[in-house]
């Protein structure tokens, strides 16, 4: 459990650092940075939420296939 927590924190730190680099490379000023970073976070979360249903559908389909093979 601890390693997954550490992995999550590492991911968040890397996301923040790479986002900062990206935004500054795009010419975002320090004044605009906070709102631009927040927008990137929302886009990232929306992407995860959008992709999540398709991932869970694939898992259900695969588990149903496994069950049907075990019956036959």
N, C-alpha and C positions, 0 to 999 in steps of 0.2 A: 504494500500500500504506500509506503513511504517513497519508493522509487517512482511510482506513477505520479505522486504529488510533486516530486522534484522535477520530473520530466515536464509536467504541466507548467511549472514555474519557469523552467528553462525556455520552454516554447514561448511563453508570454514575453519574457525578456528579449528573446531573439526577434519576435514579432515587433515589439516596440522599437528596437534598434534599427531593424531593416525598414520599418515604416518611416522613422525619422530620416534615415538616409534617403529614401525614395522621395519624401516630401521636400526635403531641402534641395535635392537634385532637380525637382520640378519647379524650383523657384519660390516655394512657399516661404513667406516671411515668418519670423519668430512670433509676430503678432497673430498671424493666421494659423499657426501650427496646431494649437489645441483643438480648434474646431475641425481642421482638416484631418487630424489624427482620429478624432471621434468619428468622423464620417467613414474613414477606413475601417475602424472597428465594426461599425454597423454593417458595412458592406460584407465584411468577413463573416459576421454572425448570420446575416441573411443568406449567404452562400451555404453555410453549414446547415441552416434550417431547410433550405430548398433541396439540398442534396440528401438530407437525412431520410425522407420518405422513400426515395428510390433505393437506398441502401437497405432499409428494413424490408422492402418488398422482395429484394433479391434474397435476403436471408430466409424469408418465409418460403419462397419458391424452392430454394435449395433444400430446405428441411423437408418440404413435402415430397420432393423427388427422392430423397434418401429414404423416407418412410415407404414410398410406393415400391422402391427396389427391394426393400427388406421383406415386404409382403409376398412378392412374386417368387 
